[in-house]
Every structure is written in C-alpha cells, then in structure tokens.
C-alpha cells in the first residue's frame, strides 16, 4: 500500500493534492492513503479563523472550505491529527474523531483506526506541562488563554493510549517524541536548525508525553511535524523478555507545505490484502474508550491518572477479550466507520464575506451518534451543561498569557516544557509577534542602548522600543537570515555574530525580536535571540 505522509499542512490542501497527483504520475502507482501530521487548519468560515491561534496577519482562508462545502472532494482518503495552529472550535466538535469533509477524517484528541488492515493511531496537539494534568475545560468563545490551551495534550489521552497492548503499525504526533534526535543524524539536524542545539544537548527538545507513548506502543512507523524540518531516525527498542524479538520504530518528521521544502514523503507499507478497503474502527480502542468514560474531566482542576499506588480501586483499563466481544455485539460486528459527514456551520463565501460571524459552541451529530452507540459521554454536552451552571467559559477578555512557563501551577510529572520551541524556531509562527498593518514595516528594528544590565522583568534588552524602516545605509550586515542564539556578553549591543571587542562592525541597531531571561541572575541583557525572519524571508537594511 502506498501511503503519503505530509508535515504541517497549514491549510494548503490544493497544493498537497496536486503534489500527490504529480507523485502518482511519476511513481509506480496511485497513492492509497494520505496522513497529515497536524496544523491541518480545517477552516470553514471567518468564525473558525478567529479560533486559530495565530496573529491576524497569518489568518488566511486557504482552500479547506471548498472540500467542506462539497465544491471539491479529496482524491484520496485523508487522515489527520491536530497541531497547534488549528480551527480549534471545529475540531472540538469531534473529540473522538470524525469526518471534517467527505473523505477527510480527523483522529480526534487521540484515536486509533484501521485501513486495509493497517493500524493507525495518533494524538493531537502539543505538550505543555502546566496544562497536562487539566481536564478539557475549554470551549468557544475562547479567551486569550484558552485559545492556546485548547490544543495542549492532556494526561487522559496519553493514559488511554497506554492501555493499548496490540501492535501499532503507524502513529502520528504533531511534536516530536523527546530524545528521538539521538537516533538519527543529529549533526545534520543541528546544521539545518542550529537554534535547537541547547535543547538537544540538554535532552529537552520534544514532548516527554510522546516519548512515553513511543516507549509503550513501539509502532513500526512514527510520523511527526511541528519543527519544520525533515528528519529520519531508527529507534531500536529493548525486548521485554528473553527470546522475544526486539522491535524497532522508523521515525520521520517532515517540513511544512512550501515550495522546495521536504513536506511530503511516499512510503510503501505492508497491508492485509484481504482487509476491507474502507476505514474501520479499532475494537481495542473502542473498548478502552468505554472503560475510561468515567475518567472524563471538563474542569480546569489538576488531577492524576489512576495508578497502582493504593489510592485507586482500579488502575488497569486495558481491553479484555470479554469486553471487546461486548463492544462487537453493541456494534453488530460492524466496525466500518460510517460516512455520516454533515455540514454543521455556514461555509465561507468569497463573494459575501462575513467578518462578524457569530462563534457558537456546537454539538456535532457525528459525535452524538458515536457516543450514543458506544454508550459514552459527549464531553461537549457536559461542557455546555457546566457552562450553564458555572459559567466556565468566558467571552474574549484580557488575561495573563497561560503559555508562559512561569505559571505557578504544579507542572505535572514532567518538569520541563519543550515542544513549543523554547529555543525559537524562525520557521514557526510566534503568537506574541507584533500585529502590524500590512503597509507598515514587516519586521521592527529596535534601537538597542543598554550600556549596563537591564532587569529581567524588562526582558526586551532595549532602552528604546522604536521601530525603524531603515538604518540609513547598507553594509556587510545588509541581509540577515535565520539569525541564531548567541551569547554576546557585556556589550553595548547584542550582536548575532557574538562580541567582537571593538564593535566597529556591529550595526547601531539590531533587529532583536525578544530576549530570553537569564534566570540565574534575573537579568536578560546577555541573552538575545536575533530572530529577523519567518520562513524563507529576509530583510535588507
């Protein structure tokens, strides 16, 4: 079976399917399946755009709405997970997975399905320790905190996946499992993405939750995206018992969908020729969903999963043969995923834009049908009841940035935050960028005048914060691309090339985007990130 894998899609469905068509013309045969590793951006209308955690200048309708409306149909079965730039209100309608358009299937917060006998699992979102132990409490309309926390991985999803015992063929995650870079060409990775060096050396790059799942599930293939670079690795697992054959996982991360970038890979994967050629539910996963239904939490309260520590009456929710047979009886031994897609929100009309479209917390009929059949809770129904009773979900309002690592909350069993790119990736869309008008300067250039140290609370390394269109003349510094983190010491200016001593070749202004606080001294004047460009852009000055 020929399986195509895509990295961050960013709503570019037309371009991805066009690339698949080209691959089919040049390759040995048709593509049977497309797997997308997050940032899919299933945006139906203007209200969905407002639920996507990106600065306004990156909110583009793209092409998904044409597949949602029926104007176009995906030419190949497409399965995807969520990332950290999604139409979160749309995906929230389908916590257990479902069709977002004909032939395009979302795996849910976490999920497992089968196609042609190939078992495919996945987990949506990225890891953030300060939200990991919370319930799924967010619902639209989101505020500045919940529009980000909505896509953070929760311990309940990891716990459910860790109940699985049957072999996994393919697993999808948006952020990488932590430490996976040790099993591939690490030097080439750091040559391509030098700003990852500190986290790689500290073993903090990637998601510890994904790493835990990798160790438990040991899938044949693991595909990821998020860091916008192609990277392959082979992880050899240790056999649990003597005499057992040790398993190995082939890991592949891909870039984002842009010209001349490695965003797509076609792989030949063994399948069962006798298996049906339609999408099927996984019986073990359905059984785990039924067993763990009482564990659903829709509050912001921190909580731990049951474990064998004397505090819980039950801690093993794995699927028994008896329980799986019961689920099969409930489904009349029919595991086919029904093609029950329905339009639940108005579709974007280019001729009649609606910038003030109301944002509604919807109950999706696919989820209603799935929960009723399986006898489990629709968490959106529970959320709506909680909202009515306790007003848990407020309107958009000013709040502290919950994305900060300085949260005073208990940060779960993991003591570091990693997968949100703490060593700034110039390719990644940063949520705290200045939101400027299109006609204004694309990137602000700050005058940096800090002869002495500046308190970390200031954390801008700039005595003045004045955007300049130009520094007056061009010189050897005229083009900066992907400037990386450097430690420049006690100097008048932060230089991306480090402290030069005389500073004569250092420009009088430096396009510093942000500063990393030096927590050991509570000062930030010596650590600056020169992040001038996003993607392949550069700025002359």
Secondary structure, DSSP 4 states (H G I P E B T S, - for coil): -EEEEESB-TT-HHHHHHHHHHHHHHSSS---EEEE-S------SHHHHHTSSS-GGG----SHHHHHHTSS--SS-EEE---SSS-HHHHHTTTT-EEEETTEEE--SEEEEEETTEEEEEE-SB--HHHHTS-----SSP-TTHHHHTTB--HHHHHHHTT--S--SEEEESSPBTTGGGGB-HHHHHHH-GGGHHHHHTT-SSBHHHHHHHHHH--SEEEE-SSSS-EEEEEEPPPSSTTSPPPEEEEEE--BS-TTS--EEEEE----TTS-SSEEE-HHHHHHHHHTGGG---SS-------SSSS-S----PPPHHHHHHHHHHTTT--BPP------SPPP-TTS--TTPPP--PPPHHHHHHHHHHT---HHHHHHHHHHHH--SPPS-----TT-TT--S---S-----TTTSS--TTSPPTTS----TTS-SS--EE---SS--BTTT-S--S-----S--SS--TTSEE-S---EE--S-SS--TT---SS-TTS-SEE---EE--BTTTTB-TTEEE----STT--EE-
